[in-house]
Amino acid sequence: MVGFWENTLVETAARYSVSILCLVLFLAVFELVTSYKNWEEIKHGNMSVAMATGGKIFGIANIFRYSIEHNDTLLQSIGWGMFGFLLLLIGYFIFEFLTPTYKIDGEIAADNRAVGFISMVISVGLSFVIGASIG
């Protein structure tokens, strides 16, 4: 008979719960680094913010998917997930840096859907690269 913490259902619930908590925490960090209020803008129908935020949610979840798949313990999954999030955050700042003629945050806040879409695709794309690279 397996112990309580080795039970597949318990382990799945633990990894799920930790991933959700990390997602909420990491979204709060993104909220701090953007010049607009994500959920306020989404509430008012700003599709660009919704796409950019959706890309971040997908990116974070995808990084944790890889982290859970490639690590045996919950602590290792959290550690690699946090490292992956840090890389995703750096990717966000690089995107802002590589467009010096206009501010990405300003364009997304103004509901420039092309910029919101590109932001979403960058988050999703980077999450696959980061996920494939983490141990």
Z-matrix of the N, CA and C atoms (Angstrom, degrees):
N
C 1 1.448
C 2 1.528 1 109.18
N 3 1.322 2 117.03 1 133.52
C 4 1.459 3 120.94 2 -179.49
C 5 1.519 4 109.78 3 -81.71
N 6 1.343 5 114.38 4 152.79
C 7 1.443 6 119.73 5 177.22
C 8 1.520 7 111.18 6 -70.76
N 9 1.318 8 114.76 7 165.86
C 10 1.473 9 120.69 8 -177.48
C 11 1.522 10 111.68 9 -54.91
N 12 1.335 11 117.91 10 -46.92
C 13 1.468 12 121.48 11 -175.38
C 14 1.520 13 113.19 12 -75.63
N 15 1.335 14 116.94 13 -15.15
C 16 1.466 15 120.43 14 176.83
C 17 1.520 16 112.35 15 -91.12
N 18 1.323 17 117.82 16 -7.48
C 19 1.458 18 122.81 17 178.65
C 20 1.527 19 108.67 18 -63.73
N 21 1.328 20 116.20 19 131.69
C 22 1.468 21 121.46 20 -176.35
C 23 1.528 22 111.98 21 -58.55
N 24 1.314 23 116.95 22 -40.18
C 25 1.472 24 120.08 23 179.54
C 26 1.526 25 111.57 24 -65.00
N 27 1.312 26 116.67 25 -42.46
C 28 1.464 27 121.25 26 179.67
C 29 1.530 28 110.23 27 -66.60
N 30 1.324 29 115.85 28 -44.16
C 31 1.464 30 120.37 29 179.18
C 32 1.528 31 111.02 30 -62.44
N 33 1.325 32 117.04 31 -42.36
C 34 1.469 33 121.19 32 178.38
C 35 1.525 34 110.54 33 -63.11
N 36 1.320 35 116.72 34 -45.32
C 37 1.471 36 120.46 35 179.06
C 38 1.529 37 111.08 36 -62.46
N 39 1.326 38 117.02 37 -38.73
C 40 1.468 39 120.79 38 179.43
C 41 1.525 40 110.75 39 -66.07
N 42 1.319 41 117.37 40 -47.15
C 43 1.468 42 120.60 41 179.84
C 44 1.528 43 111.01 42 -64.28
N 45 1.319 44 116.59 43 -40.35
C 46 1.463 45 121.50 44 177.56
C 47 1.528 46 110.39 45 -61.50
N 48 1.326 47 116.38 46 -48.70
C 49 1.468 48 121.17 47 -178.00
C 50 1.526 49 111.59 48 -61.88
N 51 1.311 50 116.21 49 -44.39
C 52 1.462 51 120.08 50 179.50
C 53 1.524 52 110.88 51 -65.86
N 54 1.317 53 116.77 52 -39.67
C 55 1.469 54 120.05 53 178.39
C 56 1.525 55 111.18 54 -62.93
N 57 1.322 56 117.42 55 -41.69
C 58 1.466 57 121.31 56 178.18
C 59 1.535 58 110.27 57 -64.07
N 60 1.317 59 116.64 58 -44.68
C 61 1.474 60 119.84 59 178.65
C 62 1.531 61 111.22 60 -61.15
N 63 1.323 62 116.25 61 -42.96
C 64 1.469 63 120.06 62 178.41
C 65 1.527 64 110.42 63 -65.55
N 66 1.320 65 117.61 64 -39.70
C 67 1.458 66 121.43 65 177.75
C 68 1.524 67 110.80 66 -58.83
N 69 1.319 68 116.86 67 -46.28
C 70 1.468 69 121.11 68 179.08
C 71 1.534 70 109.88 69 -62.96
N 72 1.320 71 116.82 70 -44.52
C 73 1.462 72 121.16 71 179.21
C 74 1.528 73 111.35 72 -62.12
N 75 1.321 74 117.11 73 -46.26
C 76 1.464 75 121.07 74 -177.69
C 77 1.525 76 111.50 75 -68.66
N 78 1.338 77 117.64 76 -34.89
C 79 1.468 78 119.77 77 175.04
C 80 1.524 79 110.69 78 -65.63
N 81 1.329 80 116.60 79 -34.50
C 82 1.471 81 120.10 80 176.05
C 83 1.530 82 110.08 81 -64.66
N 84 1.324 83 117.01 82 -38.14
C 85 1.467 84 120.08 83 177.00
C 86 1.524 85 110.02 84 -64.41
N 87 1.337 86 117.35 85 -44.78
C 88 1.466 87 120.27 86 176.87
C 89 1.524 88 110.66 87 -60.32
N 90 1.321 89 117.12 88 -37.25
C 91 1.470 90 121.26 89 178.07
C 92 1.531 91 110.05 90 -61.44
N 93 1.327 92 116.65 91 -36.71
C 94 1.468 93 120.44 92 -179.95
C 95 1.527 94 112.66 93 -71.16
N 96 1.328 95 117.28 94 -33.25
C 97 1.468 96 119.20 95 -174.51
C 98 1.527 97 113.45 96 -90.22
N 99 1.328 98 117.69 97 -10.72
C 100 1.464 99 119.20 98 176.71
C 101 1.523 100 109.22 99 -94.03
N 102 1.326 101 115.93 100 152.77
C 103 1.463 102 120.03 101 -177.87
C 104 1.519 103 112.70 102 -82.59
N 105 1.313 104 117.61 103 -7.12
C 106 1.458 105 121.63 104 179.61
C 107 1.523 106 109.35 105 -115.39
N 108 1.305 107 115.86 106 164.34
C 109 1.468 108 121.92 107 177.13
C 110 1.523 109 108.22 108 -94.40
N 111 1.331 110 116.50 109 107.41
C 112 1.459 111 122.14 110 -174.50
C 113 1.519 112 113.18 111 -49.60
N 114 1.316 113 116.98 112 -57.69
C 115 1.463 114 120.37 113 -171.06
C 116 1.521 115 111.62 114 -71.87
N 117 1.309 116 117.17 115 -29.75
C 118 1.472 117 120.43 116 175.61
C 119 1.524 118 110.06 117 -67.22
N 120 1.332 119 116.70 118 -43.69
C 121 1.466 120 121.43 119 178.66
C 122 1.530 121 111.08 120 -65.62
N 123 1.317 122 116.96 121 -41.32
C 124 1.463 123 120.81 122 178.70
C 125 1.532 124 109.79 123 -64.21
N 126 1.319 125 116.50 124 -40.32
C 127 1.467 126 121.45 125 178.13
C 128 1.525 127 110.99 126 -58.58
N 129 1.340 128 116.26 127 -34.07
C 130 1.470 129 121.07 128 -179.34
C 131 1.532 130 112.40 129 -89.21
N 132 1.319 131 117.50 130 6.82
C 133 1.459 132 121.13 131 173.81
C 134 1.513 133 115.82 132 88.08
N 135 1.323 134 118.41 133 18.35
C 136 1.463 135 121.04 134 179.52
C 137 1.534 136 109.09 135 -74.64
N 138 1.336 137 115.29 136 101.67
C 139 1.466 138 121.01 137 -177.54
C 140 1.528 139 112.65 138 -65.82
N 141 1.322 140 117.20 139 -32.35
C 142 1.468 141 119.84 140 179.50
C 143 1.523 142 111.10 141 -63.61
N 144 1.317 143 115.80 142 -44.14
C 145 1.467 144 120.08 143 178.10
C 146 1.531 145 109.32 144 -66.35
N 147 1.334 146 116.58 145 -39.26
C 148 1.464 147 119.86 146 178.86
C 149 1.529 148 110.73 147 -61.91
N 150 1.337 149 116.78 148 -43.27
C 151 1.471 150 119.50 149 179.10
C 152 1.522 151 111.01 150 -66.01
N 153 1.324 152 117.47 151 -45.28
C 154 1.464 153 120.72 152 -179.76
C 155 1.527 154 110.95 153 -63.17
N 156 1.329 155 116.74 154 -42.93
C 157 1.462 156 120.88 155 179.33
C 158 1.524 157 110.70 156 -68.39
N 159 1.320 158 116.50 157 -40.71
C 160 1.464 159 120.22 158 176.42
C 161 1.517 160 111.78 159 -60.38
N 162 1.334 161 116.43 160 -39.32
C 163 1.461 162 120.55 161 176.68
C 164 1.513 163 111.67 162 -63.99
N 165 1.331 164 116.32 163 -38.49
C 166 1.463 165 120.13 164 178.32
C 167 1.524 166 110.46 165 -67.11
N 168 1.337 167 116.47 166 -42.66
C 169 1.473 168 120.08 167 178.40
C 170 1.524 169 109.90 168 -61.44
N 171 1.330 170 116.54 169 -48.22
C 172 1.462 171 120.04 170 178.48
C 173 1.517 172 110.18 171 -60.32
N 174 1.331 173 116.90 172 -44.61
C 175 1.460 174 120.64 173 -178.42
C 176 1.516 175 112.74 174 -60.32
N 177 1.316 176 116.40 175 -46.03
C 178 1.467 177 120.50 176 179.55
C 179 1.527 178 110.12 177 -64.24
N 180 1.327 179 116.78 178 -46.37
C 181 1.469 180 120.53 179 -179.89
C 182 1.531 181 110.79 180 -62.18
N 183 1.314 182 116.75 181 -39.98
C 184 1.467 183 120.58 182 -179.68
C 185 1.524 184 111.24 183 -66.40
N 186 1.312 185 116.77 184 -39.73
C 187 1.469 186 120.42 185 176.83
C 188 1.530 187 109.83 186 -62.03
N 189 1.339 188 116.73 187 -43.20
C 190 1.469 189 119.15 188 178.40
C 191 1.523 190 111.36 189 -67.61
N 192 1.307 191 117.26 190 -32.11
C 193 1.467 192 120.03 191 176.12
C 194 1.517 193 110.23 192 -58.54
N 195 1.331 194 116.58 193 -48.69
C 196 1.464 195 120.65 194 178.72
C 197 1.526 196 110.89 195 -66.30
N 198 1.320 197 116.26 196 -39.85
C 199 1.454 198 120.31 197 -178.65
C 200 1.525 199 111.31 198 -63.02
N 201 1.317 200 116.58 199 -41.85
C 202 1.464 201 120.57 200 178.62
C 203 1.525 202 110.28 201 -67.85
N 204 1.320 203 116.08 202 -40.68
C 205 1.464 204 120.51 203 -177.98
C 206 1.532 205 112.47 204 -63.66
N 207 1.326 206 116.99 205 -35.49
C 208 1.464 207 120.25 206 -171.89
C 209 1.526 208 114.85 207 -102.77
N 210 1.328 209 117.82 208 4.78
C 211 1.459 210 120.12 209 -179.27
C 212 1.517 211 110.57 210 -128.50
N 213 1.318 212 114.78 211 142.42
C 214 1.463 213 120.22 212 -176.39
C 215 1.517 214 113.26 213 -81.97
N 216 1.323 215 117.42 214 -34.01
C 217 1.460 216 118.78 215 -175.32
C 218 1.530 217 110.98 216 -108.08
N 219 1.301 218 113.93 217 157.08
C 220 1.459 219 120.55 218 178.13
C 221 1.523 220 110.85 219 -63.09
N 222 1.323 221 116.62 220 -39.44
C 223 1.463 222 120.60 221 179.71
C 224 1.527 223 111.98 222 -63.47
N 225 1.324 224 116.96 223 -41.79
C 226 1.467 225 120.24 224 176.67
C 227 1.530 226 110.35 225 -63.08
N 228 1.323 227 117.06 226 -41.96
C 229 1.467 228 120.97 227 179.26
C 230 1.527 229 110.79 228 -61.32
N 231 1.324 230 116.66 229 -42.36
C 232 1.467 231 120.38 230 178.76
C 233 1.523 232 110.03 231 -64.18
N 234 1.330 233 116.19 232 -46.13
C 235 1.467 234 120.18 233 -178.82
C 236 1.523 235 112.35 234 -59.55
N 237 1.328 236 116.32 235 -48.99
C 238 1.461 237 119.65 236 179.84
C 239 1.527 238 111.34 237 -68.66
N 240 1.327 239 116.83 238 -34.03
C 241 1.462 240 119.99 239 176.19
C 242 1.517 241 111.67 240 -64.00
N 243 1.337 242 116.49 241 -40.74
C 244 1.473 243 120.43 242 177.77
C 245 1.528 244 110.55 243 -66.09
N 246 1.318 245 116.08 244 -41.42
C 247 1.465 246 119.45 245 178.26
C 248 1.530 247 110.17 246 -63.54
N 249 1.323 248 116.62 247 -42.94
C 250 1.457 249 120.88 248 177.46
C 251 1.519 250 112.00 249 -61.44
N 252 1.339 251 116.56 250 -41.02
C 253 1.463 252 120.25 251 176.80
C 254 1.518 253 110.66 252 -61.68
N 255 1.325 254 117.22 253 -42.57
C 256 1.464 255 120.85 254 178.23
C 257 1.529 256 110.45 255 -58.36
N 258 1.321 257 116.81 256 -42.79
C 259 1.467 258 120.23 257 177.32
C 260 1.529 259 111.28 258 -64.54
N 261 1.327 260 117.74 259 -38.93
C 262 1.464 261 121.59 260 177.28
C 263 1.524 262 110.43 261 -64.03
N 264 1.324 263 116.76 262 -40.32
C 265 1.462 264 121.73 263 177.76
C 266 1.527 265 110.88 264 -64.46
N 267 1.319 266 116.77 265 -41.10
C 268 1.465 267 120.85 266 176.63
C 269 1.528 268 109.88 267 -62.67
N 270 1.334 269 116.75 268 -39.89
C 271 1.465 270 120.77 269 176.48
C 272 1.524 271 111.76 270 -59.97
N 273 1.315 272 116.93 271 -37.67
C 274 1.466 273 121.87 272 177.10
C 275 1.532 274 109.87 273 -61.73
N 276 1.327 275 117.04 274 -45.98
C 277 1.469 276 120.37 275 -179.96
C 278 1.527 277 111.54 276 -67.94
N 279 1.320 278 117.88 277 -34.85
C 280 1.465 279 120.99 278 176.89
C 281 1.525 280 109.70 279 -64.03
N 282 1.333 281 117.72 280 -42.60
C 283 1.465 282 122.34 281 177.42
C 284 1.524 283 110.12 282 -58.05
N 285 1.316 284 116.71 283 -44.36
C 286 1.473 285 120.93 284 177.87
C 287 1.527 286 110.43 285 -63.97
N 288 1.323 287 117.22 286 -41.12
C 289 1.461 288 122.49 287 -177.87
C 290 1.528 289 112.07 288 -67.83
N 291 1.336 290 116.61 289 -36.06
C 292 1.465 291 120.55 290 -176.13
C 293 1.528 292 113.85 291 -78.20
N 294 1.300 293 116.88 292 -1.55
C 295 1.466 294 120.82 293 177.41
C 296 1.531 295 109.12 294 -122.52
N 297 1.330 296 116.97 295 70.67
C 298 1.466 297 119.61 296 -174.20
C 299 1.533 298 114.05 297 -73.16
N 300 1.326 299 118.15 298 -14.54
C 301 1.467 300 119.38 299 -177.27
C 302 1.522 301 112.50 300 -78.39
N 303 1.322 302 117.85 301 -18.01
C 304 1.466 303 120.86 302 174.62
C 305 1.520 304 109.24 303 -153.41
N 306 1.332 305 115.25 304 160.34
C 307 1.455 306 120.78 305 -178.59
C 308 1.521 307 109.67 306 -91.26
N 309 1.307 308 115.79 307 123.31
C 310 1.460 309 121.94 308 -179.99
C 311 1.529 310 110.33 309 -56.78
N 312 1.327 311 116.96 310 -49.54
C 313 1.464 312 120.79 311 -179.49
C 314 1.527 313 111.79 312 -56.49
N 315 1.319 314 116.39 313 -42.35
C 316 1.463 315 120.55 314 -179.76
C 317 1.518 316 111.77 315 -64.58
N 318 1.326 317 116.23 316 -40.60
C 319 1.465 318 120.48 317 179.75
C 320 1.538 319 111.07 318 -67.78
N 321 1.323 320 116.18 319 -40.20
C 322 1.468 321 119.36 320 178.55
C 323 1.524 322 109.91 321 -67.43
N 324 1.328 323 117.30 322 -43.12
C 325 1.470 324 120.79 323 178.10
C 326 1.527 325 111.42 324 -61.18
N 327 1.347 326 116.55 325 -32.36
C 328 1.467 327 121.28 326 179.30
C 329 1.533 328 111.55 327 -83.74
N 330 1.308 329 117.66 328 8.67
C 331 1.466 330 125.13 329 178.07
C 332 1.523 331 113.11 330 64.79
N 333 1.339 332 116.09 331 39.45
C 334 1.465 333 120.63 332 171.88
C 335 1.520 334 106.53 333 -78.40
N 336 1.324 335 116.34 334 100.87
C 337 1.463 336 121.61 335 -171.93
C 338 1.517 337 113.06 336 -67.96
N 339 1.312 338 117.08 337 -27.83
C 340 1.462 339 119.31 338 177.41
C 341 1.535 340 109.61 339 -64.56
N 342 1.318 341 116.55 340 -43.53
C 343 1.471 342 120.69 341 179.06
C 344 1.531 343 109.97 342 -69.07
N 345 1.328 344 117.67 343 -40.38
C 346 1.463 345 121.12 344 177.15
C 347 1.515 346 112.06 345 -60.74
N 348 1.345 347 115.20 346 -40.77
C 349 1.468 348 119.92 347 179.45
C 350 1.531 349 111.00 348 -66.35
N 351 1.330 350 116.02 349 -45.98
C 352 1.469 351 119.77 350 179.00
C 353 1.532 352 110.36 351 -61.79
N 354 1.320 353 116.77 352 -40.16
C 355 1.457 354 120.66 353 177.56
C 356 1.525 355 111.04 354 -60.57
N 357 1.331 356 116.00 355 -42.49
C 358 1.461 357 120.89 356 178.37
C 359 1.531 358 110.68 357 -62.58
N 360 1.323 359 116.53 358 -46.65
C 361 1.465 360 120.93 359 -177.90
C 362 1.528 361 110.77 360 -65.42
N 363 1.311 362 117.53 361 -37.61
C 364 1.470 363 120.46 362 177.58
C 365 1.523 364 110.19 363 -62.84
N 366 1.342 365 117.34 364 -45.66
C 367 1.468 366 120.26 365 179.07
C 368 1.524 367 111.43 366 -61.67
N 369 1.318 368 116.27 367 -45.14
C 370 1.467 369 120.37 368 -179.53
C 371 1.531 370 110.33 369 -65.68
N 372 1.329 371 116.36 370 -48.32
C 373 1.465 372 120.37 371 -179.09
C 374 1.515 373 112.62 372 -60.94
N 375 1.327 374 116.14 373 -47.09
C 376 1.466 375 119.14 374 179.25
C 377 1.520 376 111.69 375 -62.87
N 378 1.325 377 117.09 376 -33.54
C 379 1.466 378 119.00 377 -179.30
C 380 1.530 379 111.25 378 -63.61
N 381 1.330 380 117.42 379 -34.09
C 382 1.465 381 119.99 380 176.84
C 383 1.535 382 111.17 381 -69.54
N 384 1.316 383 116.32 382 -40.97
C 385 1.470 384 119.99 383 178.51
C 386 1.529 385 110.13 384 -66.20
N 387 1.318 386 115.74 385 -46.27
C 388 1.469 387 120.42 386 179.47
C 389 1.535 388 109.90 387 -62.83
N 390 1.321 389 116.05 388 -47.35
C 391 1.462 390 120.44 389 -178.76
C 392 1.518 391 112.80 390 -59.53
N 393 1.320 392 116.11 391 -42.17
C 394 1.460 393 119.82 392 179.82
C 395 1.534 394 111.96 393 -68.34
N 396 1.319 395 116.31 394 -21.15
C 397 1.460 396 120.72 395 -176.32
C 398 1.526 397 113.74 396 -93.04
N 399 1.328 398 117.67 397 -21.86
C 400 1.452 399 118.48 398 -175.00
C 401 1.519 400 111.01 399 -80.78
N 402 1.330 401 114.67 400 152.68
C 403 1.468 402 119.95 401 -174.12
C 404 1.433 403 110.68 402 -98.32
